[in-house]
């Protein structure tokens, strides 16, 4: 790899580390923040506020980067993350913490902007490898962020997760300023539909708010119904405005493109099913053995057992880029979905051995990292250059929304059949509930395999003459 491209990659990796830390470290601090502020619901807004701002930022700032200069917009969202970290870190009240977290939500645009920068700066055949590395960085940094956050709050205070985030943001700013080329995307067309396109922001905020708060308030709560109604109406107005616009702010018609549609569907299915793995495995690994299910591990040991699954992304992300380049998107996504589904199938019927569970989790980590990395690769190769970050951001919003819905579905499935806790008034899922929840995830993997068959499978190696025509499918 040439020195300039290596420096570019390192700069983008630092930005992705920041994105992962901002997402994950807060979870380690929740208990301590509840102790300090005494209001679990208010503390919960430190997560909700970030997710809402992140969803808006992913698509809107991604689009602004496509229109103007992705480096400039990336520096802005990293700067917002830095400011938000300092606001939260120096706050002594929950209002200040939540305000800082909302500002930090600009980090939601980091990955879409990085994908757009890679596509603009790296030769086409190397794009999948770079995207795979960035996707792996996002996954691993989120996993390590939870561990580092736990160390910080146990030995210092919850304020230090924000000060650490601010330090990473400074490094990311310096690296991006130094090593990412400034490259205006071209002359912006006149008449961009800013007034109608900006309706996306309140629409997605209301819908995400309904999804994230439904577990706490209940699906039939008047506030949830109102959020859904308002979000749906605004979404309809936004879509109608963008379809009529000569130059839409966010190109809704991208979703009609076959490759883009398949990528978005796969991302939504991942959010609905696979991304709920922590909810299933965290309970199963810690559940007392006296219930007839579970291994009875401590929380610390559970984190250690789950860590290899996360670290497999270091192999899976870059490897997915090589496989994608050589064999194309349909093969990469199909094979990954089948392996992931097979791993869950084994787990559904055999999960009483720690050694077997570790092997299963490693297989899941490898297959899921392939899928997670493949989706933005497909988008980057399918949409126009000047819509890359926008399209990646739009997919991210849809995936996050699906994750919120999937969390409710899995929680319901795990509660369909329970056994009493041997040490308290609570209860745990029984064998049939775990089988049902895991079958739901297996079904999602099979649907991803079906979606993968929608993809055309011309690999980059074929397009560039690296393999014979007989390999085309």
C-alpha positions, 0 to 999 in steps of 0.5 A, spaced: 500 500 500 502 506 498 504 511 503 499 516 502 493 511 501 496 508 508 496 515 511 489 516 509 486 509 511 489 511 518 486 517 518 479 514 517 480 509 522 481 514 527 475 517 526 471 510 526 474 509 533 471 515 535 465 513 532 465 506 536 467 509 542 461 515 542 456 509 541 459 504 546 462 507 552 456 510 555 453 504 557 459 502 562 457 509 565 449 508 566 449 505 573 454 510 576 450 516 572 443 513 575 447 513 582 449 520 581 442 523 578 437 518 581 433 518 575 433 512 570 429 515 565 433 522 565 439 518 564 436 514 559 436 520 554 443 520 554 442 514 549 436 516 546 438 523 544 445 521 541 441 516 537 436 521 535 441 526 533 446 520 530 440 518 525 439 525 522 446 526 522 448 520 518 443 522 512 443 529 512 451 530 513 452 525 509 449 528 503 452 535 505 459 532 504 457 529 497 454 536 495 460 540 498 467 537 501 466 530 505 473 532 508 470 539 511 463 536 513 467 530 516 471 535 520 465 539 522 462 532 525 468 530 529 468 537 532 461 537 534 463 530 537 469 534 541 464 539 543 459 534 545 464 530 549 467 536 553 460 539 555 458 532 557 464 531 561 464 538 565 456 537 566 454 536 573 447 535 571 443 530 567 441 536 562 448 538 560 450 531 559 444 529 555 445 536 551 452 534 550 450 527 547 445 530 542 451 534 540 456 528 540 450 525 535 454 528 529 458 522 529 453 518 526 455 521 519 462 519 520 462 512 517 458 514 511 463 520 510 469 515 510 465 511 505 465 517 500 472 519 501 474 512 500 470 511 494 473 518 491 480 517 493 482 510 492 482 506 486 476 502 485 479 495 486 481 497 493 475 500 495 472 494 498 478 492 502 478 499 505 471 499 507 472 492 510 477 495 514 473 501 516 467 496 518 471 492 522 474 498 526 467 500 527 465 494 530 471 492 534 472 499 537 465 499 539 466 492 543 473 495 546 469 502 548 465 498 552 471 495 556 475 501 556 469 505 559 468 500 564 475 501 566 474 508 566 468 508 571 470 503 575 477 507 577 476 514 575 469 517 574 463 517 569 466 524 566 472 520 564 469 516 558 467 523 555 474 526 556 477 520 553 472 521 547 474 528 547 482 526 546 480 521 541 476 526 537 482 531 537 487 525 534 482 524 529 481 532 527 489 532 527 489 526 522 483 528 518 486 535 517 493 532 515 492 526 511 485 526 508 485 530 501 480 536 500 476 535 494 470 539 493 465 534 490 463 539 484 459 544 482 452 544 486 446 544 482 441 550 483 435 549 486 436 543 491 430 541 495 432 544 502 426 546 504 422 539 503 428 535 504 429 537 511 423 534 513 427 528 513 430 530 520 423 531 524 420 525 521 426 520 523 426 523 530 419 522 531 419 515 528 426 513 532 423 516 538 417 512 538 421 506 537 426 507 542 421 509 548 416 504 546 419 498 551 418 503 556 412 507 555 408 501 551 406 501 544 399 503 546 401 509 550 398 516 547 405 519 546 408 513 542 402 513 537 403 520 537 410 520 535 408 514 530 403 518 527 407 525 526 413 521 523 409 517 518 405 524 516 412 527 515 415 521 512 410 522 507 410 529 506 418 528 505 418 523 500 412 526 496 417 533 496 423 529 494 420 525 488 417 532 485 423 536 486 428 537 480 434 536 485 432 532 491 436 533 497 436 526 499 434 522 493 429 517 495 429 514 488 435 510 490 431 505 493 428 503 487 435 501 484 436 493 485 443 493 488 441 499 493 434 496 495 438 489 496 443 492 501 438 496 505 433 490 505 439 486 508 441 492 513 434 492 515 434 484 516 441 484 520 438 490 525 431 486 526 435 479 527 442 479 528 444 485 532 440 482 537 445 477 539 447 481 545 440 481 548 440 473 547 447 471 549 448 476 555 442 473 558 443 465 556 451 466 559 449 469 566 442 465 567 443 460 573 444 453 571 439 451 577 434 454 571 436 448 567 438 453 562 444 457 562 451 457 564 451 461 570 457 466 568 459 472 572 458 479 568 465 480 567 466 473 564 460 474 560 464 480 557 470 476 556 466 470 552 463 475 548 469 479 546 472 474 541 466 474 537 467 482 536 475 481 535 473 476 529 471 483 525 479 484 525 479 478 520 472 478 517 472 485 515 478 486 510 477 478 508 470 480 506 473 486 501 478 480 498 472 475 497 467 481 494 472 483 489 474 476 487 467 473 487 462 479 487 457 481 492 451 475 491 456 470 493 459 474 499 452 475 502 449 469 500 455 465 503 455 469 509 448 469 511 448 461 510 454 460 515 451 465 520 444 461 520 448 455 520 451 457 527 445 460 530 442 453 528 447 449 532 446 454 538 439 453 538 439 446 539 446 445 543 448 451 548 450 448 554 458 447 553 462 453 554 467 451 549 462 449 543 459 456 545 466 460 544 466 456 537 459 458 535 461 465 537 467 465 533 463 463 527 458 468 528 463 474 529 466 472 522 460 471 518 456 477 521 463 481 520 462 479 512 455 481 512 456 488 516 462 490 511 459 487 504 453 492 505 456 498 504 461 495 499 454 494 495 452 501 496 459 504 494 459 500 487 451 501 486 450 509 487 453 515 483 459 518 486 456 524 488 450 520 492 455 515 496 455 518 503 448 520 503 446 513 500 450 509 506 447 514 511 440 512 509 442 505 510 444 506 517 438 510 519 434 504 516 438 499 520 438 503 526 430 503 526 430 496 525 434 494 531 429 498 535 424 494 533 428 487 533 430 489 540 422 489 542 421 482 538 426 478 541 424 481 548 417 478 547 420 472 544 424 471 550 418 472 555 414 467 551 416 461 556 419 462 563 422 459 569 422 462 576 429 465 578 432 460 584 434 467 588 429 472 587 422 474 584 424 474 577 424 469 571 428 467 566 427 464 559 426 457 558 429 452 553 423 453 548 423 461 549 431 461 547 429 456 541 424 461 539 428 467 539 434 463 536 429 461 530 427 468 529 434 470 528 435 464 523 429 466 519 432 473 518 439 470 516 435 465 511 431 472 508 438 475 507 440 469 503 434 470 499 435 478 498 442 476 496 439 472 490 437 479 488 444 482 487 448 482 480 454 478 481 459 481 477 466 482 481 471 487 480 476 482 478 471 480 472 470 488 470 477 489 470 479 483 466 483 479 472 479 473 471 476 469 465 469 471 462 467 464 464 467 466 471 461 471 470 455 469 473 
